[in-house]
């Protein structure tokens, strides 16, 4: 056996680090979205794999509440970041000459910080509301993780306050970001329609295609999970819908952005372009 070491150019890291194309607000938001997706998946998948390996489907009460908290937290961060990225596309297309002034580094950091600070209290509220519920000594959750609605409806005590918090929270923190995305794209579509050339329209719309794909996956699979939890479906069907939402969608997000983005392709070619 002969070893054939991989040698990269000595300045490959400096070239990658100083690539101005990858230091724009869009990539700053994308890096935060990728981090939130990794955390979102890590809440459920490792425990599921351990359960499969050990053939033991057991979780403690504290572990279940903790899993619910972080699941709601990272799911909320995902939704807010997608709204922030929609605003970024709106400014880039509708106000291109003022883009660098409006989307400065301070505003980008504040928008990401706001995404986390709005999601954390919401997740904490749900966790505290779940703590007030009474459960039987041994409860079987028909799911592969502690999904909030499934856990709440297994309680022996009154769940009406929890249901009200869920409905109002979903309306504000679920419908709010979706309304923001919808408003941004109505303005974007109006601006694209005003472009005279077909090539210009295609170029403007192509900058939003990846984001639209991720938004569609996120909200369509989330709606599927919500509808499946309320419908009289089998536990296998509900688990399948949740797998799409918790595993498949976060896994596809980086591929959707990477495969359709020339800047990332160029950076990867520069990174792996050394001699072997």
Short mmCIF file of the C-alpha atoms (twelve columns), coordinates in Angstrom:
data_MODEL
# 
_entry.id   MODEL 
# 
loop_
_atom_site.group_PDB 
_atom_site.id 
_atom_site.type_symbol 
_atom_site.label_atom_id 
_atom_site.label_alt_id 
_atom_site.label_comp_id 
_atom_site.label_asym_id 
_atom_site.label_seq_id 
_atom_site.Cartn_x 
_atom_site.Cartn_y 
_atom_site.Cartn_z 
_atom_site.pdbx_PDB_model_num 
ATOM 1   C CA . UNK A 1   0.000   0.000  0.000   1 
ATOM 2   C CA . UNK A 2   1.310   3.442  -0.940  1 
ATOM 3   C CA . UNK A 3   0.152   6.576  0.784   1 
ATOM 4   C CA . UNK A 4   -0.601  9.503  -1.447  1 
ATOM 5   C CA . UNK A 5   -0.901  12.629 0.697   1 
ATOM 6   C CA . UNK A 6   -3.095  15.492 -0.362  1 
ATOM 7   C CA . UNK A 7   -1.204  18.783 -0.654  1 
ATOM 8   C CA . UNK A 8   -3.137  22.033 -0.696  1 
ATOM 9   C CA . UNK A 9   -1.650  25.323 -1.843  1 
ATOM 10  C CA . UNK A 10  0.056   27.157 0.996   1 
ATOM 11  C CA . UNK A 11  -2.300  30.139 0.692   1 
ATOM 12  C CA . UNK A 12  -5.560  28.233 0.259   1 
ATOM 13  C CA . UNK A 13  -6.910  29.278 3.675   1 
ATOM 14  C CA . UNK A 14  -6.005  32.921 3.152   1 
ATOM 15  C CA . UNK A 15  -7.680  32.901 -0.257  1 
ATOM 16  C CA . UNK A 16  -10.816 31.311 1.174   1 
ATOM 17  C CA . UNK A 17  -10.894 33.617 4.183   1 
ATOM 18  C CA . UNK A 18  -10.486 36.737 2.045   1 
ATOM 19  C CA . UNK A 19  -13.063 35.710 -0.576  1 
ATOM 20  C CA . UNK A 20  -15.304 38.774 -0.449  1 
ATOM 21  C CA . UNK A 21  -18.188 36.923 -2.094  1 
ATOM 22  C CA . UNK A 22  -18.537 34.694 0.976   1 
ATOM 23  C CA . UNK A 23  -18.608 37.557 3.480   1 
ATOM 24  C CA . UNK A 24  -21.928 39.058 2.399   1 
ATOM 25  C CA . UNK A 25  -25.004 39.219 4.671   1 
ATOM 26  C CA . UNK A 26  -26.626 36.309 2.828   1 
ATOM 27  C CA . UNK A 27  -23.791 33.959 3.803   1 
ATOM 28  C CA . UNK A 28  -23.788 35.277 7.360   1 
ATOM 29  C CA . UNK A 29  -27.470 34.389 7.653   1 
ATOM 30  C CA . UNK A 30  -26.890 31.074 5.892   1 
ATOM 31  C CA . UNK A 31  -24.160 30.102 8.349   1 
ATOM 32  C CA . UNK A 32  -26.509 30.807 11.256  1 
ATOM 33  C CA . UNK A 33  -29.288 28.838 9.548   1 
ATOM 34  C CA . UNK A 34  -26.929 25.898 9.046   1 
ATOM 35  C CA . UNK A 35  -25.919 26.008 12.712  1 
ATOM 36  C CA . UNK A 36  -29.581 26.079 13.796  1 
ATOM 37  C CA . UNK A 37  -30.342 23.157 11.446  1 
ATOM 38  C CA . UNK A 38  -27.502 21.089 12.898  1 
ATOM 39  C CA . UNK A 39  -28.741 21.749 16.426  1 
ATOM 40  C CA . UNK A 40  -32.355 21.112 15.376  1 
ATOM 41  C CA . UNK A 41  -31.435 17.684 14.010  1 
ATOM 42  C CA . UNK A 42  -29.147 16.870 16.944  1 
ATOM 43  C CA . UNK A 43  -32.054 17.191 19.376  1 
ATOM 44  C CA . UNK A 44  -33.857 14.119 18.035  1 
ATOM 45  C CA . UNK A 45  -31.624 11.988 15.774  1 
ATOM 46  C CA . UNK A 46  -28.890 10.890 18.271  1 
ATOM 47  C CA . UNK A 47  -31.491 9.773  20.821  1 
ATOM 48  C CA . UNK A 48  -33.417 7.944  18.108  1 
ATOM 49  C CA . UNK A 49  -30.270 6.117  16.948  1 
ATOM 50  C CA . UNK A 50  -29.408 5.161  20.538  1 
ATOM 51  C CA . UNK A 51  -32.927 3.771  21.006  1 
ATOM 52  C CA . UNK A 52  -32.587 1.718  17.821  1 
ATOM 53  C CA . UNK A 53  -29.162 0.405  18.851  1 
ATOM 54  C CA . UNK A 54  -30.093 -0.472 22.436  1 
ATOM 55  C CA . UNK A 55  -33.677 -1.545 21.661  1 
ATOM 56  C CA . UNK A 56  -34.738 0.634  24.595  1 
ATOM 57  C CA . UNK A 57  -37.300 3.350  23.908  1 
ATOM 58  C CA . UNK A 58  -37.019 5.112  27.246  1 
ATOM 59  C CA . UNK A 59  -36.530 8.777  28.143  1 
ATOM 60  C CA . UNK A 60  -36.697 10.469 31.510  1 
ATOM 61  C CA . UNK A 61  -39.207 13.176 32.353  1 
ATOM 62  C CA . UNK A 62  -36.466 15.813 32.592  1 
ATOM 63  C CA . UNK A 63  -34.961 14.600 29.326  1 
ATOM 64  C CA . UNK A 64  -38.332 14.851 27.603  1 
ATOM 65  C CA . UNK A 65  -38.922 18.438 28.794  1 
ATOM 66  C CA . UNK A 66  -35.377 19.386 27.745  1 
ATOM 67  C CA . UNK A 67  -35.864 17.860 24.311  1 
ATOM 68  C CA . UNK A 68  -39.124 19.775 23.859  1 
ATOM 69  C CA . UNK A 69  -37.475 23.059 24.851  1 
ATOM 70  C CA . UNK A 70  -34.579 22.822 22.399  1 
ATOM 71  C CA . UNK A 71  -36.802 21.450 19.627  1 
ATOM 72  C CA . UNK A 72  -39.104 24.491 19.878  1 
ATOM 73  C CA . UNK A 73  -36.125 26.839 20.283  1 
ATOM 74  C CA . UNK A 74  -34.250 25.771 17.153  1 
ATOM 75  C CA . UNK A 75  -37.443 25.384 15.142  1 
ATOM 76  C CA . UNK A 76  -38.382 28.964 16.010  1 
ATOM 77  C CA . UNK A 77  -34.893 30.227 15.148  1 
ATOM 78  C CA . UNK A 78  -35.179 28.528 11.747  1 
ATOM 79  C CA . UNK A 79  -38.443 30.305 11.029  1 
ATOM 80  C CA . UNK A 80  -37.132 33.734 12.052  1 
ATOM 81  C CA . UNK A 81  -33.901 33.316 10.098  1 
ATOM 82  C CA . UNK A 82  -35.843 32.428 6.962   1 
ATOM 83  C CA . UNK A 83  -37.803 35.665 7.434   1 
ATOM 84  C CA . UNK A 84  -34.578 37.631 7.883   1 
ATOM 85  C CA . UNK A 85  -33.178 36.077 4.712   1 
ATOM 86  C CA . UNK A 86  -36.358 37.034 2.846   1 
ATOM 87  C CA . UNK A 87  -35.829 40.633 3.996   1 
ATOM 88  C CA . UNK A 88  -32.231 40.419 2.800   1 
ATOM 89  C CA . UNK A 89  -33.421 39.352 -0.685  1 
ATOM 90  C CA . UNK A 90  -36.020 42.139 -0.640  1 
ATOM 91  C CA . UNK A 91  -33.379 44.792 0.036   1 
ATOM 92  C CA . UNK A 92  -30.992 43.296 -2.543  1 
ATOM 93  C CA . UNK A 93  -33.592 43.336 -5.336  1 
ATOM 94  C CA . UNK A 94  -35.782 46.324 -4.475  1 
ATOM 95  C CA . UNK A 95  -33.024 48.636 -3.153  1 
ATOM 96  C CA . UNK A 96  -29.796 47.399 -4.761  1 
ATOM 97  C CA . UNK A 97  -27.979 50.745 -4.612  1 
ATOM 98  C CA . UNK A 98  -28.563 51.033 -0.853  1 
ATOM 99  C CA . UNK A 99  -28.018 47.331 -0.061  1 
ATOM 100 C CA . UNK A 100 -24.589 47.661 1.579   1 
ATOM 101 C CA . UNK A 101 -25.770 50.661 3.613   1 
ATOM 102 C CA . UNK A 102 -28.990 49.044 4.832   1 
ATOM 103 C CA . UNK A 103 -27.650 45.510 5.390   1 
ATOM 104 C CA . UNK A 104 -24.607 46.555 7.388   1 
ATOM 105 C CA . UNK A 105 -22.849 44.222 9.804   1 
ATOM 106 C CA . UNK A 106 -24.499 45.793 12.874  1 
ATOM 107 C CA . UNK A 107 -28.028 45.257 11.514  1 
ATOM 108 C CA . UNK A 108 -27.217 41.679 10.464  1 
ATOM 109 C CA . UNK A 109 -26.005 40.821 13.961  1 
ATOM 110 C CA . UNK A 110 -29.057 42.449 15.525  1 
ATOM 111 C CA . UNK A 111 -31.433 40.512 13.267  1 
ATOM 112 C CA . UNK A 112 -29.794 37.200 14.155  1 
ATOM 113 C CA . UNK A 113 -29.766 38.106 17.846  1 
ATOM 114 C CA . UNK A 114 -33.462 38.997 17.659  1 
ATOM 115 C CA . UNK A 115 -34.198 35.591 16.100  1 
ATOM 116 C CA . UNK A 116 -32.661 33.861 19.110  1 
ATOM 117 C CA . UNK A 117 -34.072 36.166 21.775  1 
ATOM 118 C CA . UNK A 118 -37.637 35.823 20.468  1 
ATOM 119 C CA . UNK A 119 -37.437 32.041 20.176  1 
ATOM 120 C CA . UNK A 120 -35.901 31.356 23.589  1 
ATOM 121 C CA . UNK A 121 -38.734 32.818 25.757  1 
ATOM 122 C CA . UNK A 122 -41.335 31.120 23.570  1 
ATOM 123 C CA . UNK A 123 -39.660 27.732 24.024  1 
ATOM 124 C CA . UNK A 124 -39.225 28.370 27.745  1 
ATOM 125 C CA . UNK A 125 -42.910 29.266 28.103  1 
ATOM 126 C CA . UNK A 126 -43.978 25.990 26.498  1 
ATOM 127 C CA . UNK A 127 -41.599 24.014 28.704  1 
ATOM 128 C CA . UNK A 128 -42.875 25.687 31.872  1 
ATOM 129 C CA . UNK A 129 -46.462 25.101 30.790  1 
ATOM 130 C CA . UNK A 130 -45.657 21.425 30.271  1 
ATOM 131 C CA . UNK A 131 -44.183 21.215 33.783  1 
ATOM 132 C CA . UNK A 132 -47.535 22.135 35.342  1 
ATOM 133 C CA . UNK A 133 -49.207 19.074 33.803  1 
ATOM 134 C CA . UNK A 134 -49.728 15.806 35.662  1 
ATOM 135 C CA . UNK A 135 -48.850 12.496 34.024  1 
ATOM 136 C CA . UNK A 136 -49.277 8.863  34.930  1 
ATOM 137 C CA . UNK A 137 -46.192 7.018  36.237  1 
ATOM 138 C CA . UNK A 138 -45.535 5.276  32.898  1 
ATOM 139 C CA . UNK A 139 -46.558 7.077  29.709  1 
ATOM 140 C CA . UNK A 140 -45.990 5.789  26.193  1 
ATOM 141 C CA . UNK A 141 -45.462 8.494  23.570  1 
ATOM 142 C CA . UNK A 142 -46.462 7.293  20.073  1 
ATOM 143 C CA . UNK A 143 -43.490 9.035  18.502  1 
ATOM 144 C CA . UNK A 144 -39.710 8.791  18.115  1 
ATOM 145 C CA . UNK A 145 -39.162 11.980 20.155  1 
ATOM 146 C CA . UNK A 146 -41.028 14.153 22.670  1 
ATOM 147 C CA . UNK A 147 -43.200 16.096 20.260  1 
ATOM 148 C CA . UNK A 148 -44.975 18.835 22.203  1 
ATOM 149 C CA . UNK A 149 -48.576 18.199 21.131  1 
ATOM 150 C CA . UNK A 150 -48.237 14.451 21.617  1 
ATOM 151 C CA . UNK A 151 -46.872 14.878 25.144  1 
ATOM 152 C CA . UNK A 152 -49.452 17.468 26.200  1 
ATOM 153 C CA . UNK A 153 -52.405 15.344 25.093  1 
ATOM 154 C CA . UNK A 154 -51.129 12.421 27.175  1 
ATOM 155 C CA . UNK A 155 -51.504 14.447 30.392  1 
ATOM 156 C CA . UNK A 156 -54.076 13.533 33.003  1 
ATOM 157 C CA . UNK A 157 -54.732 17.167 33.976  1 
ATOM 158 C CA . UNK A 158 -56.437 20.011 32.127  1 
ATOM 159 C CA . UNK A 159 -54.552 20.984 28.954  1 
ATOM 160 C CA . UNK A 160 -56.727 23.965 27.971  1 
ATOM 161 C CA . UNK A 161 -54.127 26.617 29.029  1 
ATOM 162 C CA . UNK A 162 -51.463 24.750 27.065  1 
ATOM 163 C CA . UNK A 163 -53.688 24.614 23.998  1 
ATOM 164 C CA . UNK A 164 -54.349 28.358 24.203  1 
ATOM 165 C CA . UNK A 165 -50.642 29.146 24.514  1 
ATOM 166 C CA . UNK A 166 -49.946 26.867 21.554  1 
ATOM 167 C CA . UNK A 167 -52.598 28.460 19.350  1 
ATOM 168 C CA . UNK A 168 -51.672 32.055 20.133  1 
ATOM 169 C CA . UNK A 169 -47.950 31.299 19.979  1 
ATOM 170 C CA . UNK A 170 -48.306 29.585 16.621  1 
ATOM 171 C CA . UNK A 171 -50.308 32.533 15.336  1 
ATOM 172 C CA . UNK A 172 -47.746 35.116 16.464  1 
ATOM 173 C CA . UNK A 173 -44.418 33.315 16.065  1 
ATOM 174 C CA . UNK A 174 -45.506 31.075 13.196  1 
ATOM 175 C CA . UNK A 175 -47.828 33.293 11.218  1 
ATOM 176 C CA . UNK A 176 -45.770 36.444 11.853  1 
ATOM 177 C CA . UNK A 177 -42.595 35.252 10.103  1 
ATOM 178 C CA . UNK A 178 -44.651 33.695 7.307   1 
ATOM 179 C CA . UNK A 179 -46.463 37.021 6.788   1 
ATOM 180 C CA . UNK A 180 -43.084 38.768 6.670   1 
ATOM 181 C CA . UNK A 181 -41.843 36.353 4.019   1 
ATOM 182 C CA . UNK A 182 -45.027 36.787 2.000   1 
ATOM 183 C CA . UNK A 183 -44.792 40.592 2.187   1 
ATOM 184 C CA . UNK A 184 -41.130 40.567 1.120   1 
ATOM 185 C CA . UNK A 185 -41.861 38.421 -1.904  1 
ATOM 186 C CA . UNK A 186 -44.840 40.505 -2.991  1 
ATOM 187 C CA . UNK A 187 -42.462 43.477 -3.161  1 
ATOM 188 C CA . UNK A 188 -39.827 41.337 -4.891  1 
ATOM 189 C CA . UNK A 189 -42.291 40.131 -7.529  1 
ATOM 190 C CA . UNK A 190 -43.437 43.703 -8.169  1 
ATOM 191 C CA . UNK A 191 -39.839 44.815 -8.671  1 
ATOM 192 C CA . UNK A 192 -39.030 41.879 -10.953 1 
ATOM 193 C CA . UNK A 193 -42.073 42.590 -13.108 1 
ATOM 194 C CA . UNK A 194 -40.804 46.133 -13.623 1 
ATOM 195 C CA . UNK A 195 -37.549 44.828 -15.159 1 
ATOM 196 C CA . UNK A 196 -37.718 45.163 -18.951 1 
ATOM 197 C CA . UNK A 197 -35.338 42.402 -20.121 1 
ATOM 198 C CA . UNK A 198 -36.120 38.701 -19.727 1 
ATOM 199 C CA . UNK A 199 -32.504 37.996 -18.766 1 
ATOM 200 C CA . UNK A 200 -32.698 40.569 -15.996 1 
ATOM 201 C CA . UNK A 201 -35.902 39.034 -14.666 1 
ATOM 202 C CA . UNK A 202 -34.351 35.564 -14.687 1 
ATOM 203 C CA . UNK A 203 -31.204 36.772 -12.914 1 
ATOM 204 C CA . UNK A 204 -33.225 38.569 -10.230 1 
ATOM 205 C CA . UNK A 205 -35.509 35.611 -9.627  1 
ATOM 206 C CA . UNK A 206 -32.628 33.105 -9.555  1 
ATOM 207 C CA . UNK A 207 -31.200 34.874 -6.492  1 
ATOM 208 C CA . UNK A 208 -34.394 33.937 -4.610  1 
ATOM 209 C CA . UNK A 209 -34.873 30.393 -5.924  1 
ATOM 210 C CA . UNK A 210 -32.827 28.676 -3.206  1 
ATOM 211 C CA . UNK A 211 -34.516 30.611 -0.430  1 
ATOM 212 C CA . UNK A 212 -37.974 29.896 -1.845  1 
ATOM 213 C CA . UNK A 213 -37.159 26.181 -2.007  1 
ATOM 214 C CA . UNK A 214 -36.032 26.109 1.639   1 
ATOM 215 C CA . UNK A 215 -39.067 28.109 2.793   1 
ATOM 216 C CA . UNK A 216 -41.414 25.762 0.925   1 
ATOM 217 C CA . UNK A 217 -39.784 22.689 2.464   1 
ATOM 218 C CA . UNK A 218 -39.807 24.151 5.968   1 
ATOM 219 C CA . UNK A 219 -43.409 25.328 6.049   1 
ATOM 220 C CA . UNK A 220 -44.942 22.515 3.979   1 
ATOM 221 C CA . UNK A 221 -43.376 19.784 6.111   1 
ATOM 222 C CA . UNK A 222 -44.204 21.733 9.299   1 
ATOM 223 C CA . UNK A 223 -47.815 22.036 8.173   1 
ATOM 224 C CA . UNK A 224 -47.824 18.316 7.418   1 
ATOM 225 C CA . UNK A 225 -46.652 17.555 10.957  1 
ATOM 226 C CA . UNK A 226 -49.323 19.845 12.424  1 
ATOM 227 C CA . UNK A 227 -52.105 18.296 10.337  1 
ATOM 228 C CA . UNK A 228 -50.947 14.751 11.045  1 
ATOM 229 C CA . UNK A 229 -50.906 15.414 14.795  1 
ATOM 230 C CA . UNK A 230 -54.503 16.620 14.674  1 
ATOM 231 C CA . UNK A 231 -55.811 13.946 12.317  1 
ATOM 232 C CA . UNK A 232 -56.628 10.373 13.239  1 
ATOM 233 C CA . UNK A 233 -53.585 8.872  11.549  1 
ATOM 234 C CA . UNK A 234 -51.450 5.952  12.616  1 
ATOM 235 C CA . UNK A 235 -48.355 6.608  14.717  1 
ATOM 236 C CA . UNK A 236 -46.223 5.424  11.770  1 
ATOM 237 C CA . UNK A 237 -47.708 8.084  9.478   1 
ATOM 238 C CA . UNK A 238 -47.155 10.812 12.064  1 
ATOM 239 C CA . UNK A 239 -43.578 9.666  12.605  1 
ATOM 240 C CA . UNK A 240 -42.963 9.708  8.847   1 
ATOM 241 C CA . UNK A 241 -44.187 13.290 8.577   1 
ATOM 242 C CA . UNK A 242 -42.005 14.289 11.532  1 
ATOM 243 C CA . UNK A 243 -38.928 12.652 9.984   1 
ATOM 244 C CA . UNK A 244 -39.405 14.831 6.909   1 
ATOM 245 C CA . UNK A 245 -39.617 17.925 9.124   1 
ATOM 246 C CA . UNK A 246 -36.857 17.153 11.633  1 
ATOM 247 C CA . UNK A 247 -34.308 15.250 9.524   1 
ATOM 248 C CA . UNK A 248 -34.830 15.525 5.767   1 
ATOM 249 C CA . UNK A 249 -35.539 19.258 5.530   1 
ATOM 250 C CA . UNK A 250 -32.513 20.423 7.620   1 
ATOM 251 C CA . UNK A 251 -30.317 17.979 5.692   1 
ATOM 252 C CA . UNK A 252 -31.459 19.314 2.302   1 
ATOM 253 C CA . UNK A 253 -31.064 23.005 3.143   1 
ATOM 254 C CA . UNK A 254 -27.247 23.158 2.691   1 
ATOM 255 C CA . UNK A 255 -27.458 21.163 -0.557  1 
ATOM 256 C CA . UNK A 256 -30.138 23.460 -1.972  1 
ATOM 257 C CA . UNK A 257 -28.057 26.553 -1.280  1 
ATOM 258 C CA . UNK A 258 -24.706 25.026 -2.242  1 
ATOM 259 C CA . UNK A 259 -25.633 23.310 -5.499  1 
ATOM 260 C CA . UNK A 260 -27.335 26.434 -6.872  1 
ATOM 261 C CA . UNK A 261 -24.666 28.894 -5.783  1 
ATOM 262 C CA . UNK A 262 -21.655 29.741 -7.950  1 
ATOM 263 C CA . UNK A 263 -19.756 31.460 -5.134  1 
ATOM 264 C CA . UNK A 264 -19.753 28.323 -2.970  1 
ATOM 265 C CA . UNK A 265 -18.796 26.186 -5.984  1 
ATOM 266 C CA . UNK A 266 -15.828 28.438 -6.715  1 
ATOM 267 C CA . UNK A 267 -14.742 28.361 -3.061  1 
ATOM 268 C CA . UNK A 268 -14.936 24.546 -2.973  1 
ATOM 269 C CA . UNK A 269 -12.948 24.264 -6.199  1 
ATOM 270 C CA . UNK A 270 -10.304 26.567 -4.716  1 
ATOM 271 C CA . UNK A 271 -10.313 24.566 -1.478  1 
ATOM 272 C CA . UNK A 272 -9.906  21.150 -3.149  1 
ATOM 273 C CA . UNK A 273 -7.965  22.325 -6.166  1 
ATOM 274 C CA . UNK A 274 -4.551  21.232 -4.873  1 
ATOM 275 C CA . UNK A 275 -2.408  18.534 -6.406  1 
ATOM 276 C CA . UNK A 276 -2.717  14.966 -5.161  1 
# 
